[in-house]
């Protein structure tokens, strides 16, 4: 709704709501005990104004808040042994909040898991949020994974899947040596071996495998063919997984988007540039948009959002999805 109406119109609704509230109050003050028809009409108008004005004020107030939230400060922190988190805050080419997790693949105790599924089921996965997956798996970092189906979103109360609904990934998925989904061969895959070696090419034995959408980096260069698709040039919330040329570092990159004046998203070329800046040579995009979610285990052991996901234009609302990439690591202390 906010995207359709636009910020200025919605803010005007708040002003209209306030005016209606004042008018309604004035009518009620002016009414006497007479039950003349004219006064009954005025009373009906006043009641309707009183009912409508709080809604208009709430909608307008939400729009003002949504478009004027302060950006967080830039940050860098070693969250766990071998796991470093960086938050970059930029104003160019538009307001951006960028989240990068760099994982030292040679660090002791580092391991990965893709959400397990029941491959014998038509819909192998039970939809859950990224925070729910992290808590259930006991992971230290979790990020959203593959495109999935069925899916629709017609508003905050009319959507699929809900938590607990059955879904499937569009591409293949393996979890610790076990196939979770057959998917199809049209989607690129990030493979992670049992000794944490990443690859975009299928190994003889698959340990962890998670399908993405597009390979955007090969040998440190952006895949220019992607520019043919107009959607690649549209700033959006985006998630990518990548790794360095020496295969010693895995990168998780999430960029918040669809949040005016806070973080408005990046194009695919801009996402590739971010990965290159931080040392990635190979990378693929994952499901993005309202699915983009990055979570860490907090000091209290509970899931903590590192980014600000946006589902149905509600900042901080996590979308239930099919699979995730979980990172397990030892405490940084």
Secondary structure, 3 states (H helix, E strand, C coil): CHHHHCHHHHHHHHHHHHHHHHHHHHHHHHCCCCCCHHHHHHHHHHHHHHHHHHHHHHHHHHHHHHHCCCCCCCEEEEEECCEEEEEEEECCCCCEEEEEEEEECCCCCCEEEECCCCCCCCCCEECECHHHHHHHHCCCEEEECCCEECCEECCCCCEECCCCCEEEECECEEECCEEEECCECCCCEEEECCCCCEECCCCCCCCEEEECCCEEEECCEECHHHHHCHHHHCCECEEEEEECCCCCEEEEEEECCCECCCECCECHHHHHHHHHHCCCCEEEECCCHHHCCEEEECCCCCEEECCCCEECCEECCCCCECCEEEEECCECC
